[in-house]
Amino acid sequence: MELGFRVVLALVIICLLIYVIYYILRVVNKKMLGRKGEYIKVIDLFPLSQDSMLVLVEIGDRVILLGKTQKSITFLREFSKEQILNLDEQHQSFKKVIDGQMNSSFDLKDKVLNLYTLINDSEGKEDDEKK
């Protein structure tokens, strides 16, 4: 009987130690990450292909549109926070925002088309290299 009690007591102590270590590691991990996401926030993502997308990032009072591929990140356009907030009030999607901005800015449209062409060209080269 005494041996069974010691085994159960040892298991309870081990379970408590595991829980305490888990809790301590969670607290330490949060402190080590510190300010993650405090100043930079990803607002929205818009996939263009399997490995490329448009990313809308908020940094302070600015909102930046980036083109992201596996190999690079390209700055496309900067917006004010008020422009994005006005669009949120109108319940417009990110796709509508991009379409509207692309129509009003031929430079952005050219950059996105060039980015898309670059992506397709790089995918074609990778397929040729695999063969």
C-alpha positions in Angstrom: 0.0 0.0 0.0 2.8 2.4 0.9 4.6 1.7 -2.4 1.4 2.5 -4.4 1.0 5.8 -2.5 4.6 6.8 -3.2 4.1 6.1 -7.0 0.9 8.1 -7.1 2.6 11.0 -5.2 5.6 10.9 -7.5 3.3 11.1 -10.6 1.4 14.0 -9.1 4.6 15.9 -8.3 5.9 15.2 -11.8 2.7 16.5 -13.4 2.9 19.6 -11.2 6.5 20.2 -12.2 5.6 19.9 -15.9 2.7 22.4 -15.5 4.9 24.9 -13.6 7.7 24.7 -16.2 5.1 25.1 -19.0 3.7 28.2 -17.3 7.1 29.7 -16.7 8.2 29.1 -20.3 5.0 30.8 -21.6 5.6 33.9 -19.5 9.3 34.1 -20.4 8.5 33.6 -24.1 6.0 36.5 -24.0 8.6 38.8 -22.4 11.3 37.8 -24.8 9.1 38.6 -27.8 8.3 41.9 -26.1 7.0 44.4 -28.6 6.0 42.1 -31.4 3.4 43.8 -33.5 3.2 46.9 -31.5 4.3 49.3 -34.3 3.9 47.2 -37.4 0.6 45.5 -38.3 -0.4 43.5 -41.4 -3.8 44.8 -42.3 -4.6 42.5 -45.2 -3.2 40.0 -47.7 -4.2 39.5 -51.3 -2.7 36.4 -53.0 -1.7 36.8 -56.7 -0.4 33.3 -57.3 0.8 30.3 -55.2 4.0 32.1 -54.0 3.2 35.8 -54.4 0.9 38.2 -52.8 0.1 41.9 -52.1 0.5 42.9 -48.5 -1.1 45.9 -46.8 1.0 46.9 -43.8 0.3 49.7 -41.2 3.3 51.4 -39.7 2.4 54.2 -37.4 0.1 56.6 -39.3 1.1 55.3 -42.8 -0.2 52.3 -44.7 2.1 50.7 -47.2 1.3 48.3 -50.1 4.0 45.7 -50.7 4.4 43.1 -53.4 5.9 39.8 -51.9 7.4 36.9 -53.7 9.6 34.0 -52.4 12.7 36.0 -53.4 11.8 39.6 -52.8 9.6 42.3 -51.3 8.8 45.3 -53.4 7.4 48.7 -52.3 4.4 49.6 -54.4 2.5 52.5 -52.8 2.0 54.4 -49.6 -1.4 55.5 -48.3 -2.5 57.7 -45.4 -4.3 56.0 -42.6 -7.3 58.2 -43.3 -7.7 56.8 -46.8 -7.9 53.3 -45.4 -10.2 54.2 -42.6 -12.6 55.9 -45.0 -12.7 52.7 -47.0 -13.4 50.6 -43.9 -16.4 52.8 -43.2 -17.7 52.1 -46.7 -17.3 48.3 -46.2 -15.0 47.9 -49.2 -12.8 44.9 -49.6 -9.0 45.0 -50.1 -9.5 43.9 -53.7 -11.8 46.9 -54.4 -9.2 49.2 -52.8 -6.5 47.8 -55.0 -8.6 47.9 -58.1 -9.6 51.5 -57.4 -6.0 52.6 -56.7 -4.7 50.7 -59.7 -7.1 52.5 -62.0 -6.1 55.9 -60.5 -2.4 55.2 -60.7 -0.9 53.9 -63.9 2.5 53.6 -62.1 1.1 51.2 -59.6 -0.6 49.2 -62.3 2.6 48.9 -64.2 4.5 47.8 -61.1 2.0 45.1 -60.3 2.0 43.9 -63.9 5.8 43.8 -63.9 5.8 42.0 -60.6 3.3 39.5 -62.0 5.4 39.0 -65.2 8.5 38.6 -63.1 6.8 35.9 -61.0 5.6 34.0 -64.0 9.0 34.2 -65.7 10.8 32.9 -62.5 8.3 30.1 -62.2 8.9 29.1 -65.9 12.7 29.1 -65.3 12.3 27.0 -62.2 10.2 24.5 -64.2 12.8 24.4 -66.9 15.6 23.8 -64.4 13.7 20.9 -62.8 13.4 19.2 -66.2 
